Amino acid sequence: MPTPTKGPRLGGGPAHERLMLANLAAALFEHKRITTTVTKAKRLKPYAERLVTFAKRGDLSSRRRVLGLISDKGIVHELFTDIAGAVANRDGGYTRITKIGNRKGDNAPMAVIELVLEPVSPKQAVVAEATAAAAKAAPAAEEEVVETEAVETEAAETEEAPAAEAEAADAEVAETEEAPAAEDKK
């Protein structure tokens, strides 16, 4: 659990901050992106990612914990069905914060916080798969080197034999063609 921040909280007291974060998270899950101040977005990020982690578990106790924080059953259902399914292959980083400049009225720094629902890039998946395969194949690499050397020597021997036979057959054909030509000259 993250340590509470020192100093003034968002809103008036701890209960108000909890309600504000719950409402911001509900709005984020409903609309997939919201515009808020940078401070609120930074405080919302770990809160929302924790709820998404509960949704990825998908069991009844996780659903009840999320329902204790977000009271709208429709939003919780959407979180557990749609959002959890979309981020099933992602290990973390379910949200993204993008700063958009200052608000016109009071010059407060603003940001857009959004859910990252696009799939993990194939390059990252390939790199992870390659490192796992390399780690798995490291002990067997020595055996494969010995086997490939033996296979290469056998292949070289089998390639040499047909080549020699083909050369011999070509020589016989050439001799038979030259023999009638020699007889015609006599």
Sine and cosine of phi, psi and omega as CSV:
sin_phi,cos_phi,sin_psi,cos_psi,sin_omega,cos_omega
0.00,0.00,0.70,-0.71,-0.02,-1.00
-0.93,0.37,0.55,-0.84,0.01,-1.00
-0.95,0.31,0.65,-0.76,0.04,-1.00
-0.90,0.43,0.55,-0.84,-0.02,-1.00
-0.97,0.22,0.49,-0.87,0.05,-1.00
-0.99,0.13,0.40,-0.92,0.08,-1.00
1.00,0.06,-0.32,-0.95,-0.09,-1.00
-0.92,0.40,0.59,-0.81,0.00,-1.00
-1.00,-0.08,0.14,-0.99,0.15,-0.99
-0.95,0.32,0.82,-0.58,-0.02,-1.00
1.00,0.09,-0.38,-0.93,-0.10,-1.00
-1.00,0.04,-0.78,0.63,-0.08,-1.00
-0.66,-0.75,-0.09,-1.00,-0.06,-1.00
-0.91,0.42,-0.59,0.81,0.00,-1.00
-0.92,0.38,-0.65,0.76,0.03,-1.00
-0.90,0.43,-0.62,0.79,0.02,-1.00
-0.91,0.42,-0.68,0.73,0.03,-1.00
-0.88,0.48,-0.69,0.73,0.02,-1.00
-0.91,0.42,-0.64,0.77,0.00,-1.00
-0.90,0.43,-0.69,0.72,0.02,-1.00
-0.91,0.41,-0.60,0.80,0.03,-1.00
-0.91,0.42,-0.66,0.75,0.02,-1.00
-0.93,0.37,-0.64,0.77,0.05,-1.00
-0.90,0.44,-0.66,0.75,0.01,-1.00
-0.91,0.41,-0.66,0.75,0.03,-1.00
-0.88,0.47,-0.68,0.73,0.03,-1.00
-0.91,0.42,-0.61,0.79,0.02,-1.00
-0.90,0.43,-0.69,0.72,-0.01,-1.00
-0.94,0.33,-0.49,0.87,-0.01,-1.00
-0.97,0.24,-0.71,0.71,-0.12,-0.99
-0.98,-0.19,-0.15,0.99,0.00,-1.00
0.95,0.32,-0.27,0.96,0.11,-0.99
-0.38,-0.93,0.62,-0.78,0.05,-1.00
-0.68,-0.74,0.39,-0.92,0.06,-1.00
-0.95,-0.30,0.81,-0.58,-0.02,-1.00
-0.50,-0.87,-0.07,-1.00,0.02,-1.00
-0.97,0.24,0.35,-0.94,-0.03,-1.00
-0.88,0.47,-0.65,0.76,-0.02,-1.00
-0.89,0.46,-0.72,0.69,0.01,-1.00
-0.91,0.41,-0.61,0.79,0.01,-1.00
-0.90,0.43,-0.66,0.75,0.02,-1.00
-0.92,0.39,-0.56,0.83,0.04,-1.00
-0.97,0.24,-0.49,0.87,-0.02,-1.00
-0.97,0.23,-0.51,0.86,-0.11,-0.99
-0.82,0.58,-0.83,0.56,0.00,-1.00
-0.91,0.41,-0.54,0.84,0.01,-1.00
-0.90,0.44,-0.75,0.67,-0.03,-1.00
-0.94,0.35,-0.62,0.79,0.00,-1.00
-0.92,0.39,-0.54,0.84,0.06,-1.00
-0.92,0.39,-0.64,0.77,0.04,-1.00
-0.92,0.39,-0.60,0.80,0.05,-1.00
-0.92,0.40,-0.61,0.79,0.05,-1.00
-0.89,0.45,-0.66,0.75,0.09,-1.00
-0.87,0.49,-0.67,0.75,-0.02,-1.00
-0.91,0.42,-0.57,0.82,0.02,-1.00
-0.92,0.39,-0.52,0.86,0.07,-1.00
-0.89,0.45,-0.73,0.68,0.13,-0.99
0.98,0.20,0.05,1.00,-0.02,-1.00
-1.00,0.08,0.11,-0.99,-0.10,-0.99
-0.92,0.40,-0.64,0.77,-0.02,-1.00
-0.91,0.40,-0.60,0.80,0.05,-1.00
-0.91,0.41,-0.66,0.75,0.03,-1.00
-0.89,0.46,-0.64,0.76,0.01,-1.00
-0.93,0.37,-0.59,0.81,0.05,-1.00
-0.90,0.43,-0.66,0.75,0.01,-1.00
-0.93,0.36,-0.62,0.78,0.04,-1.00
-0.91,0.42,-0.42,0.91,0.09,-1.00
-0.94,0.34,-0.41,0.91,-0.02,-1.00
-0.99,-0.15,-0.67,0.75,0.00,-1.00
-0.93,-0.37,0.88,-0.47,-0.15,-0.99
-0.99,0.10,-0.26,0.97,-0.03,-1.00
-0.99,0.13,0.91,-0.41,-0.06,-1.00
-0.92,0.39,-0.52,0.85,0.01,-1.00
-0.90,0.43,-0.67,0.75,0.01,-1.00
-0.93,0.36,-0.64,0.77,0.02,-1.00
-0.90,0.43,-0.64,0.77,0.04,-1.00
-0.89,0.45,-0.68,0.73,0.04,-1.00
-0.89,0.45,-0.63,0.77,0.03,-1.00
-0.88,0.47,-0.71,0.71,-0.08,-1.00
-0.97,0.23,-0.48,0.88,-0.04,-1.00
-1.00,-0.10,-0.85,0.53,-0.13,-0.99
-0.98,0.18,-0.82,0.57,-0.13,-0.99
-0.93,0.36,-0.69,0.73,0.00,-1.00
-0.90,0.44,-0.59,0.81,0.05,-1.00
-0.93,0.36,-0.56,0.83,-0.03,-1.00
-0.95,0.30,-0.49,0.87,-0.04,-1.00
-0.95,-0.33,0.37,0.93,-0.06,-1.00
-0.88,0.47,-0.58,0.81,-0.04,-1.00
-1.00,0.02,-0.06,1.00,-0.05,-1.00
-1.00,-0.06,0.73,-0.69,-0.05,-1.00
-1.00,0.09,-0.26,0.97,-0.02,-1.00
0.11,-0.99,-0.05,-1.00,0.00,-1.00
0.94,0.35,0.78,0.63,-0.05,-1.00
-0.99,0.16,-0.22,0.98,-0.02,-1.00
-0.82,-0.57,0.37,-0.93,0.01,-1.00
-0.70,-0.72,0.73,-0.69,0.04,-1.00
-0.94,-0.34,0.79,-0.62,0.04,-1.00
-0.82,-0.58,0.85,-0.53,0.01,-1.00
-0.97,0.24,0.66,-0.75,-0.07,-1.00
-0.84,-0.54,0.15,0.99,0.02,-1.00
0.95,-0.31,-0.17,-0.98,-0.07,-1.00
-0.99,-0.16,0.48,-0.88,0.03,-1.00
-0.96,0.29,0.56,-0.83,-0.10,-1.00
-0.92,0.39,-0.66,0.75,-0.13,-0.99
-0.94,0.33,-0.81,0.58,-0.10,-1.00
-0.89,-0.45,0.15,0.99,0.06,-1.00
0.89,0.46,0.47,0.88,0.03,-1.00
-0.98,0.22,0.67,-0.74,0.02,-1.00
-0.92,0.38,0.78,-0.62,-0.08,-1.00
-0.94,-0.35,0.38,-0.92,0.01,-1.00
-0.50,-0.86,0.39,-0.92,0.12,-0.99
-0.95,-0.31,0.82,-0.58,0.10,-0.99
-0.94,-0.34,0.76,-0.65,-0.07,-1.00
-0.67,-0.74,0.39,-0.92,0.07,-1.00
-0.99,0.16,0.65,-0.76,0.05,-1.00
-1.00,-0.07,0.99,-0.14,-0.09,-1.00
-0.97,-0.23,-0.18,0.98,0.01,-1.00
-0.94,0.33,0.50,-0.87,-0.05,-1.00
-0.91,0.41,0.34,-0.94,0.04,-1.00
-0.89,0.46,0.64,-0.77,-0.08,-1.00
-0.88,0.47,0.61,-0.79,-0.03,-1.00
-0.88,0.47,-0.48,0.88,0.00,-1.00
-0.89,0.46,-0.67,0.74,0.02,-1.00
-0.90,0.43,-0.63,0.78,0.01,-1.00
-0.92,0.40,-0.64,0.77,0.00,-1.00
-0.92,0.39,-0.66,0.75,0.01,-1.00
-0.90,0.44,-0.69,0.73,0.01,-1.00
-0.90,0.43,-0.65,0.76,0.01,-1.00
-0.92,0.40,-0.64,0.77,-0.01,-1.00
-0.92,0.40,-0.66,0.75,0.02,-1.00
-0.92,0.40,-0.61,0.80,0.04,-1.00
-0.92,0.40,-0.66,0.75,0.01,-1.00
-0.92,0.38,-0.61,0.79,0.01,-1.00
-0.92,0.40,-0.64,0.77,0.02,-1.00
-0.92,0.39,-0.59,0.80,-0.02,-1.00
-0.96,0.29,-0.58,0.81,-0.09,-1.00
-1.00,0.06,-0.16,0.99,-0.06,-1.00
-0.86,0.51,-0.74,0.67,0.01,-1.00
-0.92,0.38,-0.53,0.85,-0.04,-1.00
-0.99,0.10,-0.08,1.00,-0.05,-1.00
-0.91,0.42,-0.61,0.79,-0.01,-1.00
-0.90,0.44,-0.67,0.75,0.01,-1.00
-0.91,0.42,-0.64,0.77,-0.02,-1.00
-0.92,0.40,-0.58,0.81,0.00,-1.00
-0.90,0.44,-0.70,0.71,0.00,-1.00
-0.90,0.43,-0.69,0.73,-0.01,-1.00
-0.91,0.43,-0.67,0.74,-0.03,-1.00
-0.93,0.37,-0.58,0.82,0.05,-1.00
-0.89,0.46,-0.66,0.75,0.01,-1.00
-0.91,0.41,-0.66,0.75,0.01,-1.00
-0.91,0.41,-0.64,0.77,0.01,-1.00
-0.91,0.42,-0.62,0.78,0.02,-1.00
-0.93,0.38,-0.65,0.76,0.05,-1.00
-0.90,0.44,-0.65,0.76,-0.01,-1.00
-0.91,0.42,-0.62,0.78,0.01,-1.00
-0.91,0.41,-0.64,0.77,0.01,-1.00
-0.91,0.41,-0.67,0.74,-0.02,-1.00
-0.94,0.33,-0.49,0.87,0.05,-1.00
-0.96,0.30,-0.55,0.83,-0.01,-1.00
-0.94,0.35,-0.62,0.78,-0.05,-1.00
-0.90,0.44,-0.77,0.63,0.03,-1.00
-0.90,0.44,-0.54,0.84,0.00,-1.00
-0.91,0.41,-0.66,0.75,0.01,-1.00
-0.92,0.40,-0.65,0.76,0.03,-1.00
-0.90,0.44,-0.65,0.76,-0.01,-1.00
-0.91,0.42,-0.63,0.77,0.03,-1.00
-0.91,0.42,-0.65,0.76,0.01,-1.00
-0.91,0.42,-0.66,0.75,0.01,-1.00
-0.91,0.42,-0.63,0.78,0.03,-1.00
-0.90,0.43,-0.62,0.78,0.01,-1.00
-0.91,0.41,-0.65,0.76,0.02,-1.00
-0.90,0.43,-0.66,0.75,0.00,-1.00
-0.89,0.45,-0.66,0.76,-0.01,-1.00
-0.91,0.42,-0.63,0.78,0.00,-1.00
-0.91,0.40,-0.67,0.75,-0.02,-1.00
-0.93,0.37,-0.53,0.85,0.03,-1.00
-0.96,0.29,-0.57,0.82,-0.01,-1.00
-0.96,0.27,-0.54,0.84,-0.04,-1.00
-0.88,0.48,-0.76,0.65,0.04,-1.00
-0.90,0.43,-0.54,0.84,0.00,-1.00
-0.92,0.40,-0.60,0.80,0.01,-1.00
-0.93,0.36,-0.60,0.80,0.00,-1.00
-0.92,0.38,-0.57,0.82,0.01,-1.00
-0.91,0.41,-0.54,0.84,-0.02,-1.00
-0.94,0.34,-0.48,0.88,-0.05,-1.00
-0.97,0.24,0.00,0.00,0.00,0.00
